[in-house]
Amino acid sequence: MHGSVSARSPPWATTSEPRTWSTPSTTSPPRRGPPSRSAATSDRSLRVQHPPVPQPPVGRVPRLPTACPPARLEREHMHGVDVRHPHALRFTRPGVLAHWPTMLVWINGTFGVGKTTLAAHLAERWPDAVVVDPEHVGTMLMEWSKPHGLGVADFQDFSLWRELVVIALAGFHAELGRPMIVPMTVLDPAYFEQIVGGLRARGIDVHHFCLTAPPDEVTRRLVSRREPGHEGHGDLLHWALERLARYTPALSDPRFETFLDATLPHDKLLAALLAHLPEPLPSDA
């Protein structure tokens, strides 16, 4: 019946014109199997062609320009991170390859041996580097845990501290895209492997140095660090001397190499550290 829609008609059949139905031809059945060469060529021509992503060099990475890239990485524009190369993070997207310095200098040693002082001198010679002290993470955990009866004598005994140090340093390093200097005492072999090994497993090129000095010299420095009348000086001194006796035997462990003599003058101690870095600092070029 023309001009109306029957109950069996599909919803789109609202035209008043008579509908005609065609039957498939029996003489030319539909083709089975892979498409023809012309069809495949036409299909490939419709695909979006991305330029090839250049690969990082196998040898040494060229020196970065003095001007640093943007401090904050826009993660929404990154398709992935390749940390297989020891000296460069590769943030990839079509046609983009950026080399980022992944060096982290860890200055280890007993309390009072001069880690913070050496880190400050190194930062003066290395303007692009950032000094980061994981002790602040431990202080935060101690303040949070004491009201709940979870306080410990040494925040390094918190497994959460060791995990947070790895996460924080790796994340902060990726955010900045700049080399880092970390002055921090970690002389427990298991803790050292968890933290430094965890950073290296994330692709960060950790250069570890351990300052050494005779116990008498370290004790003298600890005593002269604050005035005897300073509030809490006695407790801090007792705590530091106790840790000095605990950690001194660990200084013979080869896993804590490279060892540096902390009794050297500041300029010579800094020169000894710089001699072990793979490349001269930008100011030395």
C-alpha positions in Angstrom: 0.0 0.0 0.0 1.5 3.3 -1.1 1.7 6.4 1.1 1.6 4.5 4.4 4.0 2.5 6.5 3.0 -1.1 7.3 3.7 -2.7 10.7 6.5 -4.7 9.3 8.3 -1.8 7.6 11.5 -0.4 9.1 11.3 2.9 11.0 13.1 4.8 8.2 10.6 3.8 5.5 8.4 6.9 5.8 8.5 7.9 2.1 5.3 7.9 0.1 7.1 6.6 -3.0 6.8 2.8 -3.7 9.8 0.9 -2.5 11.6 -1.5 -4.7 13.8 -4.3 -3.5 16.8 -5.7 -5.4 18.1 -9.2 -5.2 21.8 -9.9 -5.2 23.2 -11.0 -8.6 23.9 -14.6 -8.9 26.4 -14.2 -11.7 29.0 -12.2 -9.6 29.2 -13.5 -6.1 31.0 -11.3 -3.5 34.8 -11.7 -3.5 36.3 -13.7 -0.7 39.9 -13.6 0.6 42.3 -10.7 0.9 41.5 -7.3 -0.7 42.9 -6.6 -4.1 46.2 -4.8 -4.6 44.5 -1.6 -5.6 42.2 -1.7 -2.6 45.2 -2.2 -0.2 47.0 0.7 -1.8 44.0 2.9 -1.4 43.7 1.9 2.2 47.3 2.7 3.0 47.0 6.1 1.3 44.4 7.0 3.8 46.6 6.3 6.8 48.2 9.2 8.7 51.9 9.2 8.2 54.0 10.2 11.3 57.6 11.3 10.9 60.0 8.8 12.3 61.2 9.5 15.9 65.0 9.9 16.0 66.8 7.6 18.4 69.3 8.7 21.0 73.0 8.2 20.3 74.7 5.1 21.5 77.8 6.9 22.8 78.0 10.1 24.8 75.2 12.5 24.7 76.1 16.0 23.3 76.4 18.7 25.9 73.1 20.5 26.7 72.9 24.2 25.9 73.2 26.6 28.7 69.5 27.6 28.6 67.5 24.9 30.4 64.3 23.5 28.9 61.0 24.4 30.6 61.2 23.5 34.3 57.8 21.8 34.4 57.2 19.0 32.0 53.7 18.9 30.4 52.8 15.3 30.9 49.7 15.5 28.8 51.9 16.0 25.7 54.2 13.0 26.5 53.5 9.6 25.0 56.1 7.7 27.0 59.4 7.8 28.8 62.5 5.8 27.8 65.1 5.6 30.5 67.4 3.0 28.9 70.0 5.6 28.0 72.2 6.3 31.1 72.5 10.1 30.5 69.2 11.1 29.0 65.5 10.8 29.6 63.7 10.5 26.3 60.2 12.0 26.3 58.7 11.0 23.0 56.0 12.2 20.8 56.0 12.3 16.9 59.1 14.1 15.8 60.3 15.2 19.2 63.4 14.0 21.1 64.6 15.8 24.2 67.8 15.0 26.2 67.5 15.7 29.9 70.3 15.4 32.4 69.6 12.5 34.7 72.7 12.7 36.9 72.3 12.6 40.6 75.3 13.2 42.9 74.8 11.5 46.3 77.2 12.7 49.0 77.3 10.2 51.8 79.2 9.9 55.1 78.8 10.0 58.8 77.1 12.8 60.6 79.3 15.9 60.9 81.8 14.9 58.2 81.0 17.8 55.9 78.4 16.6 53.4 76.3 19.7 53.4 79.3 22.0 53.1 80.6 20.0 50.1 77.1 20.0 48.5 77.0 23.8 48.8 80.4 24.2 47.1 79.4 21.9 44.4 76.2 23.8 43.8 78.2 27.0 43.4 80.2 25.5 40.6 77.1 23.8 39.1 74.3 26.4 38.7 71.9 24.0 37.0 72.0 21.5 39.8 69.5 21.5 42.7 70.4 20.5 46.3 67.7 18.2 47.8 67.9 17.0 51.4 65.8 13.8 52.1 66.1 14.6 55.8 63.0 16.9 55.4 60.9 13.8 54.5 62.1 12.1 57.6 61.3 15.1 59.8 57.8 15.2 58.4 57.3 11.5 59.1 58.6 11.9 62.7 56.1 14.8 63.4 53.2 12.8 61.9 54.0 9.6 63.8 54.8 10.8 67.3 51.2 11.7 68.3 50.2 8.2 67.3 52.9 6.3 69.2 54.8 5.4 66.1 57.9 7.4 66.8 61.3 5.8 66.3 64.8 6.9 67.2 65.9 7.2 63.6 63.5 8.0 60.8 65.6 5.9 58.4 64.2 2.8 60.2 60.8 3.8 58.7 60.3 1.7 55.6 58.0 4.4 54.5 60.8 6.9 54.6 63.0 4.8 52.3 60.1 4.3 49.9 59.2 8.0 49.8 62.8 9.1 49.2 63.0 7.0 46.1 59.6 8.2 44.8 60.2 11.8 45.8 63.7 12.1 44.3 62.7 10.3 41.1 59.5 12.4 40.7 61.2 15.7 41.6 64.0 14.9 39.2 61.5 14.3 36.4 59.6 17.5 37.2 62.7 19.6 37.1 64.7 17.9 34.4 67.9 19.1 36.1 70.8 17.4 37.9 70.4 16.9 41.6 72.8 17.0 44.6 71.7 14.9 47.6 73.7 15.2 50.9 72.4 12.4 53.1 73.8 9.8 55.4 72.7 6.3 54.4 75.3 3.8 55.7 73.0 0.8 56.4 73.8 -1.6 53.6 70.2 -2.7 53.2 68.8 0.8 53.3 71.5 1.9 50.8 70.6 -0.8 48.3 66.9 0.0 48.6 67.3 3.7 48.0 70.3 4.1 45.7 69.4 0.9 43.9 65.8 2.0 43.5 66.9 5.3 41.9 69.2 3.5 39.5 66.5 1.0 38.6 64.4 4.1 37.6 67.0 5.1 35.1 68.7 7.8 37.2 72.5 8.0 36.8 73.6 8.0 40.5 77.2 9.0 41.2 77.8 8.1 44.9 80.6 9.6 47.0 81.3 8.8 50.7 83.3 11.3 52.8 85.6 9.8 55.4 87.5 11.3 58.3 89.1 10.0 61.5 86.5 9.6 64.3 88.3 12.2 66.4 88.1 14.8 63.7 84.4 14.1 63.2 83.8 14.3 66.9 85.6 17.7 67.0 83.4 19.0 64.2 80.2 17.8 65.9 81.2 19.4 69.2 81.9 22.8 67.5 78.8 22.7 65.3 76.7 24.5 68.0 77.4 26.4 71.2 77.2 24.2 74.3 74.4 26.4 75.7 72.2 25.8 72.6 68.9 24.2 73.5 69.0 20.5 72.6 72.7 20.6 71.8 73.5 17.8 74.3 70.9 15.5 73.0 71.8 16.0 69.4 75.5 15.6 70.1 74.9 12.3 72.0 72.7 11.0 69.1 75.3 11.9 66.5 78.1 10.3 68.4 76.1 7.2 68.9 75.5 7.0 65.1 79.1 7.7 64.4 80.1 4.6 66.4 77.4 2.6 64.7 78.3 3.6 61.1 82.1 3.9 61.2 82.6 0.1 60.5 80.4 0.5 57.4 83.0 2.8 55.8 85.1 -0.2 54.8 82.3 -1.7 52.7 83.2 -1.4 49.0 79.5 -0.7 48.1 79.9 2.8 49.5 82.7 3.8 47.1 83.8 6.3 45.8 85.5 7.4 49.1 86.8 11.0 49.5 89.1 12.3 52.2 87.0 14.9 54.1 90.1 16.3 55.8 91.2 17.9 52.6 90.7 21.7 52.1 87.4 22.6 50.5 88.8 23.4 47.1 90.8 20.2 46.9 87.9 18.1 48.1 85.6 19.6 45.5 88.3 19.0 42.8 88.5 15.3 43.9 84.8 14.9 43.5 84.7 16.6 40.1 87.5 14.4 38.8 85.1 11.4 39.2 82.2 12.9 37.2 81.9 11.7 33.6 81.8 15.1 32.1 83.2 18.6 33.1 80.6 21.0 34.5 79.4 23.7 32.1 81.6 26.3 33.9 84.6 24.1 33.2 84.0 23.8 29.5 
